Amino acid sequence: MKEHRHRRHTGDAVYKTGLALIYTFILVPEVIVFLAAFNAGEYLTFPPQGFSMRWFIAFAHSKPFISAMLMSLRLAIFTLLITLTLGTMSAYFVVRFGGRLRGVIRVFMTAPLLFPAVISGAALLIYYYQVTGWRNRTFIGLLIGHVLITSPYVFLTISSTLYNFDISLEEAARSLGAGKFKTFIKITMPLIKSGMISGGMFAFIVSWGQFPISLLLAGIGLTTLPIQLFDYVRWSFDPTAAAAAAISILLALIAVIAVQRLAGLESLRW
């Protein structure tokens, strides 16, 4: 009995240690960049040489950075709206009417997650140039790329809520005379709200920080914040870049907190 308890405690300790190491590996770079944004020195160094907000002010007065941030925000919002619509419709169809093809359609919908974003971006670029003859890299082409990459997140989160949905509620509404559309709006949508909010926020965050797709598909005047940040650190090494990264981290953190408050991440069942 003691030996069994000892093994269990050892296993728990190993698990918690491994989990702590993973979180440390993921979070330490973000913490370093965030703290470096408040550096009072002239160069991007760590630990910071004093505390200062000067680089956030420099970011606010930088026309290229502000323009790129607004472009990323516009792109992420459009991506959120489109993927939320398409993801909801596709998830509802697969869960309710997929039948024997459910697994095949599910694999097809989640396929963009299996490939590196740079490969998907290159494939889209070749498709635009060689197949459609669409040689001008426009906002629409960039938006299509972001929708392609983010759609699986919306599809998976909404599917997870639909699998746990009590279909008898829809049947009761239909029996009382409600049509399919009214039933979906009045009954189904409010009950899958958690999946829609979570999926939408995931789509927004992924689109906001998307670099490979944007780099390959963005044309002149379509510079997003990740691309602007990449170009800036190639030629300059002051903490303005860290300030831009810190703002991106804060936005992602706010989005995660908003999902937790509005929907609750624990409500999802994968």
QUIVENBEL-V569347 format. One line per field, one symbol per residue. ss: DSSP state (~ for helix, > for strand, _ for the rest). phi: phi as a letter, one per 40 degrees, with the letter a starting at -180 (. if undefined). psi: psi as a letter, one per 40 degrees, with the letter a starting at -180 (. if undefined). Layout:
ss = ???
phi = ???
psi = ???
This chain:
ss = _~~~~~~~~~~~~~~~~~~~~~~~~~~~~~~~~~~~__>___________>__~~~~~~~__~~~~~~~~~~~~~~~~~~~~~~~~~~~~~~~~~~~_~~~~~~~~~~~~~~~___~~~~~~~~~~~~~~~_______~~~~~~~~~~~~~~~~~~~~~~~~~___~~~~~~~~~____~~~~~~~~~~~~_~~~~~~~~~~~~~~~~___~~~~~~_______~~~~~~~~~~~____~~~~~~~~~~~~~~~~~~~~~~~__~~~___
phi = .ccccccccccccccccccccccccccddcccccccccccccbcbaccchbabccccccccccccccccccccccccccdccccccccccccccccbcgccdccccccccddccbdccccccccccccccccgccccbcccccdccccccddccdccccccccccccccccccccchcccccccccbcdccbdccccccccccccccdccbdccccbcbcgbcccdccccccccbbbccdccccccccccccccccccccccbgccccbc
psi = dddddddddddddddddddddddddddddddddddddeheieigihiigihiedddddddehddddddddddddddddddddddddddddddddddedbdeddddddddeddeeiidddddddddddddddeegehhidddddddddddedddddddddddddehheddddddddeehidddddddddddeeddddddddddddddddehddddddehahefhiddddddddedeifieddddddddddddddddddddddddhdeeih.
